[in-house]
């Protein structure tokens, strides 16, 4: 899987390269194809090119390429003809490309993956969107005012907390496997499965929606006014209390293995409900 930001430096001379990239696309094969890289055009340097990635990692500021945490990585081994001057020239050109990727506070990859799996922090108030999948598996926290969206799935595996007012929307899966708490005003929606199986605390005014399965297997209590809906299965097997005013909706099965009945004032819609065995 190619990382943000990918490119193909093509040799010019001992100190210079021409960095080839594509807008909103980090696939090396597509970059080579679109720029006709590697074709024998009669030039003695037609074979001198290398797939590289300029990747934001630990401590990197996504909007400040060239700073701390940014690393130039060779997708294959570094070629013998490569010089330190080529490294400096490649990074300089990558920085120009990355600054140009931003539209105000938005970094958008329509129709493609946005792979930021090494990034550990993102700036407040930004929008990151991918037409396909959005990889943020090393992200530890999300500041206020951030919007993340993807037509495919969003991987937020390492995230343990999110601030109030954040919106996360995935057309496919939404991975929040290590998230422990959800504050008020948060909206999480997934076209397919929504994974929240480490969640233990949820606040009022939260909306959780999954087109397929919604897994909340560690949750023991929910406040009034919370809405949870799953197109298929809703897993609340550890839930011990449900206050009045809560709505639980499952297109198929609702798992309530720690309860024996539905309390008054609770709205439940499911084909089958599995209670605690007596």
C-alpha positions in Angstrom: 0.0 0.0 0.0 1.6 3.3 -1.1 1.8 6.0 1.5 1.1 9.7 1.3 3.1 11.2 -0.4 4.4 9.1 -3.2 6.4 10.0 -6.3 9.0 8.9 -8.8 12.2 10.9 -9.1 13.7 10.8 -12.6 17.4 11.4 -13.0 18.5 14.6 -14.7 22.2 14.9 -13.6 24.4 14.3 -10.6 22.7 16.9 -8.5 19.1 17.1 -9.9 16.0 15.0 -10.4 12.5 15.6 -11.8 9.9 14.4 -9.3 6.9 12.9 -10.9 3.6 12.8 -8.9 -0.1 12.8 -9.6 -2.8 14.9 -7.9 -4.7 12.9 -5.2 -3.0 9.6 -6.1 -0.1 7.8 -4.5 0.0 4.6 -6.6 3.6 4.2 -8.0 2.4 2.1 -10.9 -0.1 4.7 -12.0 2.5 7.5 -11.6 4.9 5.6 -13.9 2.2 4.9 -16.4 0.8 8.4 -16.6 4.3 9.9 -17.0 5.7 7.2 -19.3 8.5 6.5 -16.9 10.8 3.7 -17.8 10.1 3.6 -21.5 13.1 3.5 -23.7 13.0 6.9 -25.4 16.6 6.8 -26.5 17.9 8.7 -23.5 20.9 7.2 -21.7 19.0 7.9 -18.4 15.6 6.4 -19.2 16.2 3.6 -16.6 17.3 6.0 -13.9 14.2 6.4 -11.7 13.2 5.3 -8.2 9.8 4.9 -6.4 10.0 6.9 -3.2 7.6 8.2 -0.5 7.9 11.3 1.7 6.0 10.1 4.8 4.7 12.0 7.9 5.4 10.0 11.0 5.9 10.5 14.7 5.6 14.2 15.6 5.1 15.4 12.0 2.9 18.4 11.2 0.8 17.3 8.2 0.7 20.9 6.9 4.4 21.6 7.4 6.4 19.2 5.2 10.1 19.3 5.7 9.8 19.6 9.4 10.2 17.1 12.3 8.9 13.6 11.6 8.9 13.7 7.9 11.0 10.9 6.3 12.0 10.0 2.7 11.6 6.3 2.2 12.7 4.2 -0.9 10.0 1.8 -1.9 12.7 -0.5 -3.1 16.5 -0.2 -2.4 18.3 3.1 -3.0 19.8 3.0 -6.5 23.6 3.2 -6.9 23.4 6.4 -8.9 21.6 8.3 -6.1 23.4 11.1 -4.4 22.8 13.3 -1.3 22.0 16.1 -3.7 19.2 14.0 -5.2 17.8 13.5 -1.7 17.7 17.3 -1.0 16.2 18.0 -4.4 13.5 15.3 -4.0 12.5 16.6 -0.6 12.3 20.2 -1.8 10.0 19.2 -4.7 7.9 17.0 -2.4 7.4 19.9 0.0 6.0 22.0 -2.9 3.7 19.2 -4.0 2.4 18.6 -0.5 1.6 22.3 0.2 -0.3 22.4 -3.1 -2.4 19.4 -2.0 -4.2 21.5 0.6 -7.3 23.5 -0.3 -7.6 25.8 2.7 -8.1 23.4 5.7 -8.9 20.5 3.5 -6.8 17.6 2.2 -9.0 15.6 -0.2 -8.3 12.4 -2.2 -11.4 11.8 -4.2 -11.5 8.4 -5.8 -8.4 7.2 -4.1 -6.9 5.9 -0.8 -5.3 8.4 1.6 -2.7 6.4 3.5 -1.4 8.3 6.6 -0.8 5.2 8.7 2.4 6.5 10.3 0.9 9.8 11.4 0.4 10.3 15.2 -1.3 13.7 15.3 -3.4 16.0 13.0 -3.9 19.7 13.3 -7.1 21.1 14.7 -9.9 22.2 12.4 -8.8 20.2 9.3 -10.8 18.0 7.0 -9.3 14.7 5.7 -11.3 12.8 3.1 -10.7 9.9 0.8 -12.9 8.6 -2.0 -11.7 5.1 -1.1 -10.1 4.3 2.3 -8.5 6.5 5.0 -5.7 5.0 7.0 -4.8 6.6 10.3 -3.9 3.5 12.3 -1.2 5.3 14.4 -3.2 8.3 15.3 -3.5 8.6 19.1 -5.8 11.7 19.5 -8.1 13.9 17.4 -8.3 17.6 18.2 -11.5 19.6 18.1 -13.2 20.6 14.8 -11.7 17.7 12.8 -13.8 16.0 10.1 -12.8 12.6 8.7 -14.7 10.9 5.9 -14.1 8.1 3.5 -16.1 6.3 0.8 -14.4 3.1 1.9 -13.2 2.4 5.4 -11.5 4.5 8.1 -8.8 2.8 10.2 -8.4 4.5 13.6 -7.1 1.5 15.4 -4.8 3.3 17.9 -7.3 6.0 18.9 -8.4 5.9 22.5 -10.2 9.2 23.0 -12.0 11.8 20.8 -13.2 15.3 21.7 -16.8 16.5 21.7 -18.3 17.6 18.3 -16.2 15.3 16.1 -17.8 13.7 13.0 -16.5 10.5 11.6 -18.2 9.0 8.5 -17.1 5.9 6.5 -18.9 4.4 3.6 -17.6 1.0 4.6 -16.0 -0.1 7.9 -15.1 2.3 10.8 -12.3 0.8 13.0 -12.2 2.4 16.5 -11.3 -0.8 18.3 -9.3 0.8 21.1 -11.6 3.8 21.8 -12.6 3.8 25.5 -14.9 6.8 25.7 -17.2 8.9 23.5 -18.1 12.5 24.7 -21.3 14.4 24.0 -22.2 15.6 20.5 -20.2 13.0 18.6 -21.6 11.3 15.5 -20.1 8.1 14.2 -21.5 6.4 11.1 -20.4 3.5 9.0 -21.9 2.1 5.8 -20.8 -1.4 7.0 -19.5 -2.4 10.4 -18.7 0.0 13.3 -16.1 -1.5 15.7 -16.2 -0.1 19.2 -15.6 -3.2 21.3 -13.3 -1.5 23.8 -15.8 1.3 24.5 -16.8 1.5 28.2 -18.2 5.1 28.5 -20.7 6.9 26.3 -22.1 10.4 26.9 -25.5 11.9 26.2 -26.4 13.1 22.7 -24.2 10.5 20.9 -25.4 9.0 17.7 -24.0 5.6 16.5 -25.1 4.2 13.2 -23.8 1.2 11.2 -25.2 -0.2 8.0 -24.2 -3.7 9.1 -22.9 -4.7 12.6 -22.4 -2.4 15.6 -20.2 -3.9 18.2 -20.3 -2.4 21.7 -19.5 -5.6 23.6 -17.7 -3.9 26.5 -20.3 -1.2 27.2 -22.0 -1.7 30.6 -24.2 1.5 30.8 -25.7 4.1 28.4 -27.2 7.5 29.3 -30.7 8.7 28.3 -31.1 10.1 24.8 -28.6 8.0 23.0 -29.5 6.5 19.6 -27.9 3.3 18.3 -28.8 1.6 15.1 -27.4 -1.3 13.1 -28.5 -2.6 9.8 -27.7 -6.1 10.9 -26.5 -7.1 14.4 -26.2 -4.8 17.5 -23.9 -6.3 20.2 -24.5 -5.0 23.7 -23.8 -8.2 25.5 -22.2 -6.5 28.6 -24.9 -3.8 29.0 -26.4 -3.9 32.5 -28.9 -1.0 32.5 -30.9 0.9 29.9 -32.6 4.2 30.9 -35.8 5.4 29.5 -35.6 7.4 26.3 -33.0 5.2 24.6 -33.6 3.8 21.2 -31.9 0.5 20.1 -32.5 -0.7 16.5 -31.1 -3.8 14.8 -32.0 -5.1 11.4 -31.3 -8.6 12.6 -30.1 -9.6 16.1 -29.8 -7.6 19.3 -27.5 -9.1 21.9 -28.3 -8.2 25.5 -26.7 -11.1 27.4 -26.5 -9.2 30.7 -30.2 -8.3 30.8 -33.3 -10.3 31.3 -36.0 -7.8 30.1 -36.4 -4.5 28.3 -37.0 -1.7 30.8 -40.0 0.6 30.4 -39.6 3.7 28.2 -36.9 2.0 26.0 -37.6 1.6 22.3 -36.2 -1.6 20.8 -36.5 -2.8 17.2 -34.9 -6.2 16.3 -35.9 -9.5 14.6 -34.4 -11.4 17.5 -33.3 -10.4 21.0 -30.9 -12.6 23.0 -31.2 -12.1 26.8 -29.3 -13.4 29.7 -29.9 -17.2 30.1 -31.7 -18.0 33.3 
